[in-house]
Amino acid sequence: MSKTVRLILFLLFVVAFLISAPLVVLYTAGYRLDLGRGRIVHTAVLNISSLPRNANIAIDGQELSDRTPAVIETIVPGEHEVRLTKSGYLPWSQVIAFESRVATFATDVVLFLEGSESPTQTVSAVRSSVSPDLSRLAYVTQSSSWLEVWTTTGSPDSTKLLMRLPSSTLSTQTLSWSLTGKYLLFSQAVGEREELLIARIQDGTAIELPVLAGTIEDHWWDASQDDLLYVFSQSEGVRRISLSGERLETFPLSAARTQSFGDRDLLLTHSNDRSILSFDEDGTASILTYLPLGTYEFVRGPRGLVSLYEEGRHRLILLDPNNREQPIILNEEATLWSWNDAGDQLLTTSGYDLKRFTLHARISETLTRLSTPIDRLAWYPLGAVALFQSNGATNALRLDDPSGPTQLTLIENRHGPFWTDTAGDALYLLNDTNAEDTIFVRQLQ
């Protein structure tokens, strides 16, 4: 090979190195050529995971070798369709706007199984109630001579009889759960006489209540501790029953409602023009705040805070008792609401809208608005997903998708209370629109 040829090859090599070396450096630093714009841009990053894992990832129809969870660092800025697929599951997709040098997160995207609901059993429920943790249903059946209270997680082999008592055609029955659903209370009122029966859900044991003097006119569960029940009568006032300690206490101060708060008690009283929330300080009422006059009850809320619901104006109020200057954190119109298990996010609806309140940021945002009212509302056990029922459809709303919430209908044309198993594997629904009440199951995971 002549010196001239070797020189030409050497120069070509030098030129190629001078051109390729910067390109390699730019490529490893995250730069790519944007053919559409004809320029080099810094890429965006997608951090994506799914429940369940190992879902296929495709961007703009091109399937990647990565499976969830994955971090993809080679996305050209702009709008791209991201799609997740997994055999046997319904696909998920969103058009996401990516920005240069910015990481976009699509974490714990919940994928639901394909399929439809199927009947599991038929019941004849005159009353029903879903447990606070959304894991089981209690229902009442009635014959000519007996009332029976049953519970079920949804499958026929989990259905068990809790209580049986004589039936009265003139009676009014209610079901209510303790704070976490450890106990179920059945009340039957005939005229001015009210009978209370309580069973422990775990083993079906009937809980013996102490003999109560006077006619019970009201009763409610403590919204802070699981085994405390309150009863009220004009003759005896408010009394607290400890189911685990088998104790009966009478309050020295009169109140319309009471609740435990740590080692103290909260009292709700009424004056002529307002309601008053106070601490019981050794028999003396220490006022925490004043509220508009109304019919309030203590309801489940985050630990360390107090939650009240005013039925007349449909107001859900969240308070911090340790902040005497400005105790009210939230005052929201709500007909339905649900806290997540962590107690840091709240779902509310006043009828046609669905909102989320984030506790640490003290921010309320509207997630969606519907043309038909929301009848039932709850959190799904996996991911940030709201379950709600409207117009006979039970829907899942994924809340934290990058481009905004996405909605998926799980069950159509069936109306009634719904619940899931604790793992989120199955959704159950008691269809109460037909002559016979049928429990349906829809497999989700």
N, C-alpha and C positions, 0 to 999 in steps of 0.2 A: 504494500500500500504506500502510495507516494506521500511525501510530506504535506503536499497541498490537501490531499484528501483527509489525512489525519488532522490537519489544522481545521478543516471545515467541520469534521465530526466533533472535534473538541469544542469549537465555537457553538455548534448546535447543542451540545450537552450543557454548556454553560448557560446558554439562553433558556433551554428547557428547565434547568435547575432554578434560574432566577425567576422564571414564571411560576413553576410548580411549588417551590418552597413557600412563598407567601400564601398560595392557595391552600396548601396543606395546613399551614399555621392558622389561617382563617377558618378552615373547615373544622379543625379540632377545637377552635374557640367558639364554635356555634354559628358561624356565618354560612349563608347559602345564597345561591344565585336565584333571585326571583325572576323567572322568565317572563311572567306577565308584566312586570314593571321594568324589566331590563336593568336591574341593579342588584348589588349584593346587600343583603339585609341580615341582621342578627336574628336568630330563630327564637321562637317561643317554646315554652315547656308545658307539657300536660302531665299532671300527676293523677292517675286514675286507678280506682279499685272498685270492686263489685262484691255483692253478697248474692249468691255464692261466688267464690273465686274462680279463676281459670276461664274467664269469658274471652272470646275472640274480640280483637279490636280492629276496626276498619276506619280509615280516615278518607273521606271523599270517595268511598267505594273501594279503596285499595286496602286489602287485609294485611295487617302487619304480622310479623313473627312473634311479637310480644303477646303475652296473656296477662290478664289482671291478677294481681296488682302490677302496675308498670309505671315507669317514668320515661316519657318520650320527649327527647330534647331537640328534635329536628323538624319542628313544625314551622312552616313559613308564615309570618304574620298575615292576618286576614281572617275571613270567615271560612270555617271548614265544618263539614258534617262528621261528627264522631258517632260511631255506632258500636254497640256491644251485642254480641250474639252468643248463645250457649244452647246446645242441643236440649230440646224439651222445654225451653224457657221462652217467654215472650221477649222480643228484642227491645233495646233501648237506644234512642238516638236523639241528638240535639245538634243544632247548628250553633257553634261557639265562635265568638270573635276573639282571636288570639292577638296579643300585642307583643312586640319585640322586647326581649329581655324580661318578660313577665311570665310567672308560673301560674297556670290555671289548674284549679283543683276540682276533680269530680270524684269524690271519695265516698266509698260505701254505697255505690249505686245499687239499689235493691232490684233484682230481677225476679219476676214472678213466673211460676210454672204455667205452661199452656194448659188449657182444659176448662171445664165448667163445673158447676156445683152438682151434687147428687144428694138425694135424701138419705138420712141415716135412721131416723125414727119419727114416729108420730105421737104427739102428746095432746092433751086437752087442757090448755093453760088458761085459767081465768085471771091470773096475775103472773108477772114475771119480772125479774130484775137481774142485771149483769153485775158480777162482782167488781170491786174497784180496780183490781189488777187485770181486768178483762179476760180472765182465764176460765170462768164457768158461769152457768146460768142457774138461777133458782126460779122455780115456778110452782104455782098452786093449782091443784086440780080439785074439783068439787063434784060430789055425787049427792044423792038425795039426803044422805045421813052423815057423810064424812067430808072433811077438808083434809087434804094431804099436801105437804110441802116436800118437793123433790129438788135435788141438785144434779147437774150433769156437766161434764166438760165438753160434751157434744157426742161422744161415742156411746152407743147403747150400754156397753159393759161398765161405763163409769156412772150410770144413773143410779141414784140411791134415794131411798125414802128417809127424810129427816124427822118429820113430825106428822102426827095424825090426831085430829080432834073432831068432836061433833060439829056438824055444820048447822048454820042458822041462815035462813033465807033473808033475814033482816040485818045481817052483819055486814060490816065493812072491813076488808082486809088490806093490809099493807105489808110489804117486805122491805127490810133495810139492812145494810151491811155495816159491820164495824169498819174502822179506818182502813185496814189492809185486807179485809175480807176473812178474817179469822173466825168471826162469829156472824151468824145470820139471825135476825130478829123477825118474828112473825107476830103481828098484832091483829086482833079481831075485836072490833067495837060493836056492841049491841046496845043501842041507846046511849046512856051515860057510862056504862060499864065497859072497860077495856081490858082485855086479857093479853098478856105478853108472854111469848114463848121464845126461848133462845137455844140454839144448838151450835156446838163447835164443829166447823166444817171438816176438819181433818179426820175425825173419827165418828162424827154424828152424835156425840154425847150431848144429852139434854142438860142445860145449865139451870140449876135450881136458884131461883131468885128469892131474896128475903121477903118475909111477909110485909106487905106495904099497907100502911094505914091510909085511909082516905081514897077517894076516887081519882085514878090517874087521868089527867086531862091532857097531858103532853109528854112526850119522851123524845130523846135524841141521843145519838152517839157522840162521844168526845172526838173532836177533829184533830187531836194531837196524839192521843194514846189509844191503843187498840182495844183495851179491855174495860173501858170506862163507859157506863151508861147513865144517863140522867133521866129522872122522872119528875114531873111537876103535878102538884095538886094544890088547890086553894087552901086546904086545911094544914098541909105540911110544908108548903113551899117547894123549893128545889132540893132534891136529894140525889146523891151520887152513889152508884153501885159499882164496886170493883169486882169484876167477874172472877179474876184470878185470885184476889185476896179475900174474896167473900166478905167485903166490908160495906157498910151502909153509912153514909155521912150526910148530915143536914147542914146547909149553908147558913151562916149567921146573917147574911145580907140577902135581901130579896132581889131577884133578877129575872128578866124575861128569858135570858140565855146565859149559860156559863160554859167555860172551857178551861182545861188545864194548860198552863204554859210554864214548863219546867217545874220548879217547886212552888209556883204561885198559881193563882186562878184569875181568869179574866171574867168580868161581869158585863153584861149588856142590859142596861135599864132604859126606861123611857120617862121623859118629863112631858109637859104639855105640848111643847113645840119641837122637841129634838130627842134623838137617841144618844146615849152616853156609854162610851166604852171605858171601863175602869179596871184597875188591878185591885184585888182583895189583899190589903196590907194588914194582916192580923185583925180582921173584922172591920177595917176602915176602907172605904172606897177611895182609891187614888186615881183621879181622872186622867186618862190617856188622851182622848180626843172626843170631840162632839161630831155627830153625824145627823143628816136630815132625818126627821122622824119617819120610821118605817118598820117593816116586819123583817128583821134580820135573823140569819142563822149562821153559825160557824160552819165552815166547809173545809175540806182538805186543801192544804197548801204547802209550800216549801217549809222545811224545818227552820225554826227560828223566826218565822214570820207568822202573821195572823191573816186569815182569809175569811171574809164575810160576804154573804149574798143577800141582797134585798130583793125579795120576790116581786113586790108591787111595781118597782121601776126597772126590774131586771138589771141591777147593778152588781157587778163583782168588784169587791174592794180588797186590796192587798195592803197590809200595814206592817211597819217595823215598830214593835213596841218599845225598842230601845232608843228610838229617836223621838223624843218628846217635842222637838221643835216642828218637824214636818214628818209625821208618822206615815202618811198615806203615800204609797208607792204607785198604786194603780187604781183607777176608778173607771171601769169599762162597762159599757152596755153589753150584756151577754144573756142569751137564753140557754146556751150550752157551753161547757168549757171542759178542758182536760189538761192536767199537768203531765209532763213526761216523767219517767222514773227518776231521773236525776234532779228534778224539781227546779230546773233552770229555764225551761221553756213552757209556755202556756198557749194552748189553742183556744180560741173563743169564736163564737158566732152569735150575732144578734138576729139571725134569720136567713139572710141571703148572702152574707159575706163570711169569709173565713179569714181570721187574723191570727198572727203569732206574736206573742210578747216574749222578748228575751230579757231575763231578769238582770243579768250583770250589766247590760248596756242600757236598761230601762227604755227599750225601744219597742214600739208596736207597729207592725207592718201588715198590710192587707195582702193576702196570698192569692185569693180568687174571689170573684163575685158570680153568683148563679142567678138564673131566672126562676128557680123553684127553691123553696125553703129547705134548709138543712135540718133533718129530723134527728140524727144521731151523730156523735163525734167521739173519736178516741185516737190514741197513738198506737201505731203498729210497733211490736216489740223490737224489730230490727231497723237500723238506720233512722234517718230523719224522714219519716213517712207518716202522714195523717190519713186516717180512715174516716170517711163520712158517708152518710146516707142521705140521698135527696131524690125525690120523685121515683121511688122504688128501685134506685140503683145504688149499690154500695161501691164506693170508689176509693182508690189509693192516690194520694197526692204526694209525690216526691218533692220535698221542700228545698233541698240544698243543691239542686242541679245548677250548673254554671250559668245557663241562660234563663233561669227562672223555673218555678215549679212546673212539673209535668204531671198530667192526670191520666189515670188508667182505670177503666171500669172492670171490677172483679166479678160482680154478680148483678144481673139485670132483672127487672120485673118481679122483685121479691122485696117485701117490706116487713120489718120487724127488728127486734134487738139482735145485735151481732156481737161476737167475741172471738178471740183467737186462743190457741194453746200458748203456753208460756214461751215456747221456742219460736213462735211465729210460723210454724210449719203449715198450719191449717186455719182457715177462716170458717166460722160457724154462724148460721143465721136461723133464727126462729121465725119462719114465715107465718104471720098471723092474719093474713088477708083472706084465707079460705075457711071453710067450716071446720076442718081439722088443722091443727097447728102442726107443721112439719119442720123438723130441724134438718137443714141442709149443710153440707160441708164442701168447701172449695179448697183443694190443696194448693198451697202457695210456695212451699219450699220442699 
